[in-house]
Amino acid sequence: MSAANGQPLAGKIDRATRHVSIDAKDPAFFQNPYPVFEAIRDLTPAFYWEEYQLWCFLNADDVNALFRDRRFGREILHVATREELGMPEPAPHLKPFYDVDSLSMLEREPPVHTRLRTLVNRAFVSRQIERLRPRIERLAHELIDRIEAEGRAELIEAYAAPIPVVVIAELLGVPAERAPDLLDWSHRMVGMYQFGRTRAMEDAAVSATLAFSDFLRSYVRERRGKPADDLISTLIAAEEAGEKLTEDELITTCILLLNAGHEATVHATGNGVKTILQTGLDPAVIFGSADATAATIEECLRYDPPLHFFARYALEDLDYGGIPFRKGDRVGLLIGAANRDPARFAMADRFDPSRAQIANLAFGGGIHFCIGAPLARLEMQISMPILFQRLPSLRLAEAPLYRDNYHFHGLEALRVAW
């Protein structure tokens, strides 16, 4: 494939079959996947990604529709057996990870998903999240106080990561001083979703899952006897039409909220700060009012989102977009590509906080729309303006590079000076 300027891109396409070979671990790809997808989009709105062995959709209308199409889902074994699908059992060494992961609302479909999400959702409605504003503001200033005199910092570790992990830890009711452990466990578990994972990564994810579960189980036991004003206590007491979370579901839900509650926000913040510094836009203008700030954060989420890939199963034999799917086939929704779709966003490859606001797909859609989206938006709307206000001469100290992890698109580091 070649870009519009004739330069070769990281991938090969068979125009007749629409099969594409893309090595997701090739730095030429994961450092900037957008030109690759634009070159494919010029030829076809959907392609078969050979390395993933599934059909992928690029365009915003398709990705949006597929998030909401109830013929597709996050799980498949509620409508078919492994034998029917030719799906092997997970390797025995991975059982502890999947015992936890399989209970996550992110991996379930109705009616189980409906029950779990209903019980958790009350803690994440906007009016509840807004109460966290003063705490987020104090935390942002405290973190800048620690680094301001240094004149330089690695901003992911020093600022982007601590805010969401401390906030979600305090919201749940676990000690914020355990944030390094929470981050370590989360990063190792996320490795299970990475393309080309190794046995060492799997073992690391399993050990993190066991440690994370043991850590949280002790806090659940404590809260059962001594409830507090925190989310763990709320989830223990949560009841809707006689339905409650089992203890295993409660542990998995806490792990999901801790992992998802910081991972996306960390990288959305890092990607956004990087983009603003590279484009040279005036922070005083793009964060000049509440409306301008909200628009800037939405444009950051659209332009360089933290999640690029989301897979679903076909729950029945069907045809979508002229492509036949059999029950159990997976489909890939390319969020990063959809957010750069020129059919939905004019001059889509340009970062423009003043553009007319059209819903982007950074937080997904349908019943699996990110439950923490209001919290992520609030954290970014508070932390990013404070950063640029407190450090007005903020600049890149070196060219930032993305991590070798296509699914979760975030920076390895963001070294800045002021």
Salt bridges, closest charged atoms under 4 A:
GLU38 OE2 - ARG41 NH2 2.47
GLU50 OE2 - HIS19 ND1 3.71
ASP61 OD1 - ARG344 NH2 3.21
ASP69 OD2 - ARG71 NH2 2.80
GLU75 OE1 - ARG108 NE 3.21
GLU84 OE2 - LYS327 NZ 3.74
GLU89 OE1 - ARG82 NE 3.53
ASP99 OD2 - LYS95 NZ 2.77
GLU107 OE2 - ARG74 NH2 2.84
GLU109 OE1 - ARG70 NH2 2.75
GLU109 OE2 - HIS368 NE2 2.97
GLU130 OE2 - ARG133 NE 2.51
GLU142 OE1 - ARG135 NH1 3.94
ASP145 OD1 - ARG390 NH2 2.69
GLU148 OE1 - ARG390 NH2 2.94
GLU170 OE1 - ARG135 NE 2.83
ASP181 OD2 - ARG178 NE 2.72
ASP184 OD2 - ARG188 NH2 2.95
GLU202 OE1 - HIS93 NE2 2.77
GLU202 OE2 - ARG197 NE 2.79
ASP203 OD1 - ARG199 NE 2.82
GLU222 OE2 - ARG223 NH1 2.95
ASP230 OD2 - ARG223 NE 2.60
GLU240 OE1 - ARG122 NH2 3.08
GLU247 OE2 - ARG217 NH1 3.20
GLU247 OE1 - ARG224 NE 3.37
ASP248 OD1 - ARG217 NH1 3.36
GLU249 OE2 - ARG115 NH2 2.55
GLU263 OE1 - HIS262 NE2 3.61
GLU263 OE2 - HIS267 NE2 3.52
GLU263 OE2 - ARG403 NH1 3.78
GLU298 OE2 - ARG377 NE 2.56
GLU299 OE1 - ARG302 NE 2.86
GLU299 OE2 - ARG355 NE 3.00
ASP304 OD1 - HIS409 NE2 2.98
ASP317 OD1 - ARG326 NE 3.38
ASP341 OD1 - ARG41 NH1 3.90
GLU398 OE2 - ARG415 NH1 3.40
ASP404 OD2 - LYS25 NZ 2.78
